[in-house]
Amino acid sequence: MLLNLFLICALGFLAAAVDAIAGGGGLISLPALLMVGVSPHLALGTNKFAASLASLNSSITFARSGKVHIPLVRWQILFTLIGAALGVWAVLSVSSAFLNKAVLILILLVGINTMIHKSFGLEDTFKGLTSYNIIIGCLFALALGFYDGFFGPGTGSFLIFAFITVFGFDFVAASANSKVLNFTSNFVSLVLFAWNGKILLSYGIPMAICMIFGSFVGTKLAIQGGAKLVKPIFITMSLLVAAKLIYQYI
């Protein structure tokens, strides 16, 4: 029991630190729970519980640093909530097999595009909000909120990519704003898992505490290291998400 706790806490800390920087922390934290013998449904719920608290901490830390664009995300939060709720509802009746294949292609393209374009996300070229980019921002918040509620893998990577592409943010600002939306969609899933009794608090609480510390460390590293630190980690996590999906598909 103590060894299991140590394992999930250590890997939870690492997962939250990586997730705060570039997304993809679920690739580390969820397998950690499965590794110690937690059943898949309980692992999903427990991971969502711990990860949601960690992402909330990252969101607050990023916001205090001034990296979160409040006038923008206040519009996007509502659309993310609606999208996530619709996604959770849809997953109960629709097969995710097609989406699995589509996401594999998309996440590979995101990673490859980021590697090819050397200056992508390294400079903040944001020129302000317009009616057009607010609408586009709300639409991708709705779509990715739905995706996170329906399926999930790579949501953080897609959000970061969208913030850079649509608004011209650098990787640090994109990561900060994506974390707020990611927490929002995670919260919907968390409520549903809790409602159905799918959270193992004996593992979830200590894991959450370690993930909160991990998210604090990761957020500080992202803010201090800047886009040049975030970009290679973003590429690595995007390709790891793709590798995970390929493994599941095979």
C-alpha positions in Angstrom: 0.0 0.0 0.0 2.8 2.5 1.0 4.8 1.6 -2.1 1.7 2.1 -4.3 1.0 5.5 -2.7 4.6 6.5 -3.2 4.4 5.5 -6.9 1.2 7.3 -7.7 2.3 10.4 -5.8 5.7 10.6 -7.5 4.3 10.0 -11.0 1.4 12.4 -10.2 3.8 15.1 -9.3 5.7 14.6 -12.6 2.5 14.4 -14.6 1.2 17.7 -13.2 4.5 19.5 -13.8 4.6 18.3 -17.4 0.9 19.1 -17.9 1.2 22.6 -16.6 3.9 23.3 -19.1 2.6 21.7 -22.3 -0.4 19.4 -21.6 -0.4 15.6 -21.8 0.1 14.8 -18.2 -2.7 12.1 -18.3 -0.2 9.9 -20.2 1.7 9.6 -16.9 -0.9 9.9 -14.2 -3.6 7.5 -15.5 -1.2 4.6 -16.2 0.2 5.1 -12.7 -3.2 4.3 -11.2 -3.7 1.4 -13.5 -0.2 0.1 -12.6 -1.1 -0.2 -8.9 -4.2 -2.2 -9.7 -7.0 0.4 -9.7 -9.9 -0.7 -12.0 -10.2 1.4 -15.3 -13.4 3.3 -14.3 -12.1 4.1 -10.8 -8.7 5.1 -12.3 -10.4 7.5 -14.8 -12.5 9.1 -12.0 -9.6 9.3 -9.5 -7.3 10.7 -12.1 -9.9 13.3 -13.1 -10.3 14.3 -9.5 -6.5 14.8 -8.9 -5.9 16.4 -12.3 -8.7 18.8 -11.9 -7.4 20.2 -8.7 -3.9 20.4 -10.2 -5.2 22.3 -13.3 -7.1 24.6 -11.1 -3.9 25.5 -9.2 -2.1 26.0 -12.6 -4.9 28.3 -13.8 -4.7 30.4 -10.7 -0.9 30.6 -10.8 -0.9 31.6 -14.5 -3.7 34.1 -13.9 -1.7 35.8 -11.0 1.3 36.0 -13.4 -0.8 38.0 -15.9 -0.5 35.3 -18.6 -4.3 34.6 -18.7 -6.2 36.8 -21.1 -9.4 37.3 -18.9 -11.4 39.3 -21.5 -11.0 36.4 -23.9 -11.4 33.3 -21.6 -14.5 34.7 -19.9 -16.3 34.2 -23.2 -14.7 30.8 -23.8 -15.5 29.2 -20.4 -19.2 29.1 -21.1 -18.7 27.5 -24.5 -16.3 25.0 -23.1 -18.8 24.0 -20.4 -21.5 23.5 -22.9 -19.2 21.5 -25.2 -18.0 19.3 -22.4 -21.5 18.6 -21.2 -22.6 17.7 -24.8 -19.5 15.5 -25.2 -20.2 13.5 -22.0 -23.8 13.0 -23.1 -22.7 12.0 -26.6 -20.1 9.4 -25.5 -22.9 7.4 -23.8 -24.5 6.7 -27.2 -21.9 7.1 -29.9 -18.9 5.0 -30.8 -15.5 6.7 -30.4 -13.8 4.5 -32.9 -13.9 7.0 -35.7 -12.8 9.9 -33.5 -9.9 7.8 -32.3 -8.5 7.6 -35.9 -9.2 11.2 -36.7 -7.5 12.5 -33.5 -4.5 10.4 -34.3 -4.0 12.1 -37.6 -4.7 15.6 -36.2 -2.3 15.2 -33.2 0.5 14.0 -35.5 -0.1 17.0 -37.8 0.1 19.4 -34.8 3.4 17.9 -33.6 4.9 17.8 -37.1 3.8 21.3 -38.0 5.3 22.6 -34.7 8.6 21.0 -35.5 8.8 22.2 -39.1 7.9 25.8 -38.4 10.9 26.9 -36.2 9.4 30.2 -35.1 5.9 28.8 -34.3 4.8 29.9 -30.9 8.2 31.5 -29.9 7.0 35.1 -30.1 3.7 36.7 -29.0 2.2 38.4 -32.0 -1.2 39.0 -30.4 -2.7 42.2 -31.7 -5.9 42.4 -29.6 -9.4 41.1 -29.7 -11.8 41.5 -32.6 -15.3 40.2 -33.1 -13.9 37.7 -35.6 -11.3 36.2 -33.4 -13.6 36.1 -30.4 -16.1 34.1 -32.4 -13.4 31.7 -33.7 -12.1 31.4 -30.1 -15.5 30.5 -28.7 -16.1 28.0 -31.5 -12.8 26.1 -30.8 -13.6 26.3 -27.1 -17.0 24.7 -27.8 -15.5 22.0 -30.1 -12.6 21.1 -27.8 -14.8 21.2 -24.7 -17.0 18.6 -26.6 -13.9 16.6 -27.5 -12.6 16.5 -24.0 -16.0 15.4 -22.6 -16.4 12.8 -25.4 -12.8 11.4 -25.7 -10.0 13.5 -24.2 -6.5 12.6 -25.3 -4.5 15.6 -26.5 -7.0 18.2 -25.5 -4.3 20.4 -23.9 -2.1 20.1 -27.1 -5.0 21.1 -29.4 -5.9 24.1 -27.1 -2.4 25.4 -27.1 -2.1 25.0 -30.9 -5.4 26.8 -31.4 -4.5 29.7 -29.1 -1.2 30.2 -31.0 -2.8 29.8 -34.5 -5.8 32.0 -33.9 -4.5 34.7 -31.5 -0.8 34.7 -32.1 0.1 33.9 -28.5 3.5 32.5 -27.6 3.6 29.0 -26.0 3.6 30.4 -22.5 0.5 32.5 -23.0 -1.2 29.7 -25.0 -0.5 27.2 -22.2 -1.8 29.6 -19.6 -5.1 30.2 -21.4 -5.5 26.6 -22.4 -5.2 25.5 -18.8 -8.2 27.5 -17.8 -10.4 25.9 -20.5 -8.9 22.5 -19.8 -9.9 22.8 -16.1 -13.4 23.9 -17.1 -14.0 20.8 -19.3 -12.3 18.6 -16.7 -14.7 19.9 -14.0 -17.8 18.6 -15.9 -16.3 15.1 -16.1 -15.3 15.3 -12.5 -18.8 16.0 -11.3 -20.2 13.1 -13.3 -17.5 10.7 -12.0 -18.2 11.8 -8.4 -22.0 11.5 -8.9 -21.5 7.9 -10.0 -19.1 7.0 -7.2 -16.1 6.5 -9.4 -13.4 8.3 -7.3 -11.1 6.4 -5.0 -10.3 9.0 -2.4 -7.7 6.9 -0.6 -5.5 7.3 -3.6 -7.1 10.5 -5.1 -6.4 12.8 -2.1 -2.7 12.1 -1.7 -2.2 12.1 -5.5 -4.1 15.4 -5.8 -1.8 17.0 -3.1 1.3 15.9 -5.0 -0.2 17.0 -8.3 -0.9 20.5 -6.9 2.8 20.8 -6.0 3.7 19.5 -9.4 1.5 21.9 -11.2 3.0 24.8 -9.2 6.5 23.8 -10.2 5.6 23.2 -13.8 3.8 26.6 -14.1 6.8 28.4 -12.6 9.1 26.7 -15.0 6.9 27.6 -17.9 6.7 31.3 -16.9 10.5 31.6 -16.2 11.7 29.4 -19.0 9.5 31.0 -21.6 8.4 29.6 -25.0 11.8 28.1 -25.7 11.3 25.7 -22.8 7.6 25.0 -23.5 7.9 24.2 -27.3 10.1 21.1 -27.1 8.0 19.7 -24.3 4.9 20.4 -26.3 6.2 18.6 -29.3 7.3 15.6 -27.2 3.9 15.3 -25.5 2.0 15.7 -28.8 4.0 12.8 -30.3 3.6 10.7 -27.1 -0.2 11.2 -27.3 0.0 10.1 -31.0 2.1 7.0 -30.0 -0.5 6.1 -27.3 -3.3 6.3 -29.8 -1.4 4.2 -32.3 -0.8 1.6 -29.6 -4.5 1.5 -28.7 -5.5 1.2 -32.3 -3.1 -1.7 -33.0 
